[in-house]
Each structure stands twice: as structure tokens, then as C-alpha cells.
Amino acid sequence: MTQINVITLFPEMIENATQYGLLGQCLRNQLLSVTTLNPRTFTSDVHKTVDDRPFGGGDGMVMLAEPLKKAVLDLRAKDQLGRLVYLSPQGRAWNNQRAEEFSKERKITLVCGRYGGVDQRWINWSGAEEVSIGDYVLNGGELGALVMIESLSRFLPGALGHDQSAHHDSFHLGVLEEPQFTRPRDFEGEVAPEILFGGHHAKIQDWKASVRLLVTLAKRPDLMTSQVTPEQKRKAAGIFLLMTSAEKAVLGLSHLSEEEVLKWKA
Ligand SMILES: C[S@@+](CC[C@H](N)C(=O)[O-])C[C@H]1O[C@@H](n2cnc3c(N)ncnc32)[C@H](O)[C@@H]1O
């Protein structure tokens, strides 16, 4: 079981949001355990102070190093600390690959800042690695912690049920997932691709693999990695060149130029 501790001034945000859907199931099935610690518990004054004005002036308040240090020491004493992360807009970017890597950890502690952030000396003292969930500034680290928890939980064995795997999702091996279709077969005049109804499993899988490459080329060419072979690209180009404009439209590939795809033919 993976143990995740979240140090936060708003434990309810974490406790409530982890109850739903597949993540809630992960917790109930004990694939994952999420516990919270409130830095206020580790204060020693009557007001339970966790922040103070920044030295040198400036906007907002800064979280005190001492309660955060005590929270970390408490977890360390119980041998519960594990990999220590401070959620920060200045951190290394989070992505699906890192989610998979973190899913292999047995214990993780996520520290959520609030206000203007935390005293730099706590970051230095703790040696926490800084993780950012994107180039924007949130009011606190809790949403970031939830993003980390949910995305890594998808890689835990058994988390998605028997027939699903996070390895079929977008971003795995640098490609996006193919478009998905369900009933009705015809929606507003757009008909789901014919091949999906042929019942030929191997052919469908082959076609899906090529469509994944084409969708990635159309939407996020920057993701494509060297793990995609020239042979796979040639196959995808061949499929694209045989598509009708209605098929391209239903797959969201209308704007992908033949010229672009023909480079894969060479
Ligand atoms: C208002 S922010 C502080 C931002 C800080 N003054 C700065 O400019 O770097 C408060 C807290 O939200 C969290 N946070 C904000 N944006 C984040 C992001 N993009 N990724 C992860 N955590 C973030 C951090 O824990 C941070 O301490």
C-alpha cells in the first residue's frame, strides 16, 4: 500500500476530495492511504500561529518554518516520512511520467504552502524537492497535492480495474490517446469510424495505434518521442492518406495537412 501524508492548513480539502470515483475506491480498497497533518497542531502559542509578516516588507504572510519542521520530524519519528515534496510554483514540472515514477514510492509526504509561501529556511532544512503543477499561481498547495495524488494513483496496480491501464492513457510513450466513441453511432450527422464495428480486434488495435500518432501530430507534435518508430509513422501516414474527409473530420484530423503526414512516408 502507498502511504501519502499531506501537511496542510486545510485538511478537509484533501479528506473530502479524495472520497470520490476511482480515487475513493483506491482508498477503500487499501491500495492507497492518505492522511493529513495540520501544522497548527505543531504550534506552541495560544493563538496557534502558523504565519507571520515577511522580513523586509511585502504583501501577505509567510508560513513559519518551525511548525512545518515539527510536522516533518513527527512523521520521521514514526518512519512515515518517505519522499518529501513541497508544492511550489517554482518547482520542477509535474507530468504523467513523474506520476508513474512516484507511484512506485511506498511513502510520500506532500507539503502545501499557503499565503505568500513558506520560509525558505524550512525548504533548505528539510531538503524537500519542489514540484509545480503548472506555470500559474494557486492560493495554496492543496489542489496541487490532489493533482499529484490522483494522477499517481492511476498507476497503482489494480487502481483502474482489470481491463484498464494507465498505459493506454494519453502521454504514455509520448502519444495522446485516440478519440473515443459510444452510442449513438450517428450523432448530429457525424458517424463513428466504420472500422470500430467490424469486430476485427487486431485490425482495430492496429488502426487505433496509427490514429494515436496522427492525433498527436495534429495536437501536440512536441510530445512525439523517438520511441515511435519510422515504421509506425509510415503505417499511420498510409492510413491517413486513405481516409475520407468525413473520417478525418470525425477524428478531429481535418486540419492535419497531407504535406505534414507525407514527411512520415519518406
Ligand atoms: C500564493 S502561493 C505562493 C507563491 C509565491 N509567492 C511565489 O510567487 O512563488 C501559495 C502556495 O500555493 C502553492 N502553489 C501555488 N502555485 C502552485 C503551483 N503552480 N504548483 C504547486 N503549488 C503551488 C504553494 O504551496 C505555495 O506555497
The ligand as an SDF file (V2000), in Angstrom:
LIG
                    3D

 27 29  0  0  0  0  0  0  0  0999 V2000
    0.1690   32.1010   -3.3670 C   0  0  0  0  0  0  0  0  0  0  0  0
    1.2580   30.7340   -3.4550 S   0  0  0  0  0  0  0  0  0  0  0  0
    2.8240   31.4870   -3.0980 C   0  0  0  0  0  0  0  0  0  0  0  0
    3.5440   31.8930   -4.3210 C   0  0  0  0  0  0  0  0  0  0  0  0
    4.8840   32.5540   -4.0800 C   0  0  0  0  0  0  0  0  0  0  0  0
    4.7000   33.8470   -3.5130 N   0  0  0  0  0  0  0  0  0  0  0  0
    5.6330   32.6550   -5.3990 C   0  0  0  0  0  0  0  0  0  0  0  0
    5.3930   33.6200   -6.1250 O   0  0  0  0  0  0  0  0  0  0  0  0
    6.4400   31.7630   -5.7190 O   0  0  0  0  0  0  0  0  0  0  0  0
    0.8970   29.8220   -2.0170 C   0  0  0  0  0  0  0  0  0  0  0  0
    1.1930   28.3580   -2.1000 C   0  0  0  0  0  0  0  0  0  0  0  0
    0.4450   27.7690   -3.1410 O   0  0  0  0  0  0  0  0  0  0  0  0
    1.1260   26.6450   -3.6520 C   0  0  0  0  0  0  0  0  0  0  0  0
    1.1880   26.7850   -5.1100 N   0  0  0  0  0  0  0  0  0  0  0  0
    0.8650   27.8840   -5.8240 C   0  0  0  0  0  0  0  0  0  0  0  0
    1.0180   27.6730   -7.1260 N   0  0  0  0  0  0  0  0  0  0  0  0
    1.4370   26.4110   -7.2860 C   0  0  0  0  0  0  0  0  0  0  0  0
    1.7860   25.6130   -8.4180 C   0  0  0  0  0  0  0  0  0  0  0  0
    1.7330   26.0850   -9.6400 N   0  0  0  0  0  0  0  0  0  0  0  0
    2.1920   24.3470   -8.2060 N   0  0  0  0  0  0  0  0  0  0  0  0
    2.2550   23.8460   -6.9430 C   0  0  0  0  0  0  0  0  0  0  0  0
    1.9430   24.5660   -5.8300 N   0  0  0  0  0  0  0  0  0  0  0  0
    1.5450   25.8280   -5.9930 C   0  0  0  0  0  0  0  0  0  0  0  0
    2.4850   26.5830   -2.9700 C   0  0  0  0  0  0  0  0  0  0  0  0
    2.4650   25.5980   -1.9640 O   0  0  0  0  0  0  0  0  0  0  0  0
    2.6320   27.9730   -2.3920 C   0  0  0  0  0  0  0  0  0  0  0  0
    3.4000   27.9980   -1.2220 O   0  0  0  0  0  0  0  0  0  0  0  0
  1  2  1  0
  2  3  1  0
  2 10  1  0
  3  4  1  0
  4  5  1  0
  5  6  1  0
  5  7  1  0
  7  8  2  0
  7  9  1  0
 10 11  1  0
 11 12  1  0
 11 26  1  0
 12 13  1  0
 13 14  1  0
 13 24  1  0
 14 15  1  0
 14 23  1  0
 15 16  2  0
 16 17  1  0
 17 18  1  0
 17 23  2  0
 18 19  1  0
 18 20  2  0
 20 21  1  0
 21 22  2  0
 22 23  1  0
 24 25  1  0
 24 26  1  0
 26 27  1  0
M  CHG  2   2   1   9  -1
M  END
$$$$
